[in-house]
Amino acid sequence: MAKVLERPAVESACAPTPEEQYRTVCEVLPDRRVELINERIVVREVPTGAHNDVIALLLFQITKVLMDNDWRPWTNIKLFLGAQQGLLVPDLVIVPRKRRMWGSDAVHGDNTLLVVEVASPSSVHDDYTFKPGAYALAGVPLFLRVDPLKNVVSLMSHPCDDRGTYLHHTEVAVGEPLDLPEPWGLTLDTGDLVDE
């Protein structure tokens, strides 16, 4: 008769938390974009040139407002969504000069002025299904999603953080103007966000 060996019990105190696993992956893969999404560690390639062009073209349009208000455009910064909510690395985060940080490498979502994601084949699912709700829960006031794959630009505003939704959602085809509300007071030329 075969003897059944019992699997040794692993004490839960020894198992690393998702945040600890996330930090380990960040250390092992410093040249990748690493996010913690619903306790999933997501590793993405660094953005392509076309992806970075969208961010550069957006920055060209908003630079005067940034300079007038002493706001800072940050790339490759973690966004703290709240306890047990995860850590995301948006394509662009606009923060005030005096911002509230969670540690030295993450800014609180509710202390941002604008969060931008550029949809790509590797991120499109999370950009549409997870990130809008996560950003709303974190209190991100404005979430701009540029989708060169569908040729649309979406702006979500007025987060309802207890429901994880935005009260206002405007989507325009690339080429149509898109108003950024106060404190921006700016109309984006979305046709200038995507190179032909």
N, C-alpha and C positions, 0 to 999 in steps of 0.2 A: 504494500500500500504506500502510495506517495505521501510524503509529508508536506503539508502546506506551511510555507513560511509566512509569518505575518510581516507586513510592511512596517518598518519602524515608524513610530509616530514622530512627526516633525512638530516641534513646538512653534506655535504661531509667533512667539516673541522673537524667534530667530529669523523668520522670513522677512526679507526686506520689504519695506512699504513701496508702493508705486513711485512715490517721490524719490526714494533712495535709489530705486532701479533707474529712474529717469536721470538722475544726476550721474550715475555710473555710466550710462550710455552716452551722455553729453561729454564726459571725460574721455571715453574710448573713441568716440567719433567727433572730434572737435571741428572737422571740416564739413559736417552735415547739419541740416536743420532738423532739430529733434523737438517733438512736441509730445505732451502728455494729454491725451484726449480720451475722456471716459475711462480712465485707468488703462488705456492702451498707449504704448510707446510707439510713436509714429516717426520714422526716419525718412526724410526726403532728401533728394539731391539738392544741391545749391541751385538757385534760380538760373535760368538761361539768359542769354543776352536780350532776347525779345521781352522776357519777363521784366528784366531790369530797365529796359527802355520805357515800359509803361510807368514805372515808378519815377524815372527821370523826367518824363514828359509831364507827369502830374506835378512834380516839384517845380518845374518851370512856371506852371500856372499859379501855384500857391505861395511862391517864395516871398512876394511883397507882403502878403498878410502875415507870414511867419516872422519876417523881419520887423514889421510895424508893431507886433505884439510880443516880440521876444520869445516866440515859441520855438521848439526844437523838433526837427524831423529825425527820428531814430529808425534805423534798420537793424535787424538782428538783435532785438531786445525781447526778452520774455515778457509776456503779459500775465500778471497774476489775476486770476479770475475769482479767487476766494478760496477759503479752506475746502479741501477735498474736491475742488472743481477742475483742477488741471492747470497746466502752463502751456500757452500757445506762443508761437513766434510769428506775428503778423509780418507781412511784407513791408509795411510802413506804419509807424505810430507817431502821432504828433502829440507832444507833451508840453505843458507849461514850463517856464524856467524853473519854478519851484514845484517839484513834483513829489509825490509820495511813493516811496520805493518799498518793495518787499525783498529785503536783502539788498545786495549790490547789483543784481542782474535781472530784476523783474520790477516793472512798474505796475501799480494798481490800475485795474481796468477803469474804475470810476474816476481816475485822475488823468484821463487822456482827453484830448480834444477831437481826435479823429483816428480811426483804425482802418487800414486799407489792406485788402487781400486782392491779389491778382489770380484768378482761377487758371489752373493748368491741369493737364491730364492727370497728374498724380494727386492733386489737391481738390479737384472739383467736387467730389462727394462731400468732404468735410466742409468746404467753403459754403455749400448750400444747405446741408442738413444739420451739422453740429454747430458751426461757428456763430451763426446769427443768434441762436438761443443762448449760447455760452456768453457771448459778448453782451447781450441784453441783461442776463443775470448778473454779470459783473458790473453793470452800470456804465458801459461804454456809450457815450452820448451819440456818437455818429459812427456808423459802420458803412464804408464805401467798398463795394465789390465790383471790380472791373473784370469782365469775362470776355476775353478776346476770342474764345472758342464759339460763343453764341453771339458775339458782337452786341452785348448789352452792358450797361453800367447801372448798378443799383445803389441807392442810398437808403439806409435804415436809420431812423431817428426816434427819439423819445422812448427810451427803454422802459419797459414795464418789468422791473427786475424780479417781482414776485411771481411772474408767469413765464419769464424767459422769452418774451417776445418784444418786438418793437411796434409801437402804435402807428408809426408812419413808415411806409415803404414805397419809394418811387423808383420805377425802372424805366430807363430810356434806351433807345437804340443808339449805338455808337454814331456820333454825328449830331445828335440832338443836345441842346443845352441842358445842364443840370444845376439847379440852385443849391448851394450849401447855405443852410440857415445861419442865423446869428449864433455865435459871435463871428462867424466867417463873413457873411454878407458878400458872397462871391458866387459868380456863375461859372461853372466849368464848361469848357468847350470839349465835349467828350470825343469829338472827331480828332482832336489833337492828342488823344491819349494812346491811340493805337496807330503805329506806322503801317502804311499800306505795303 
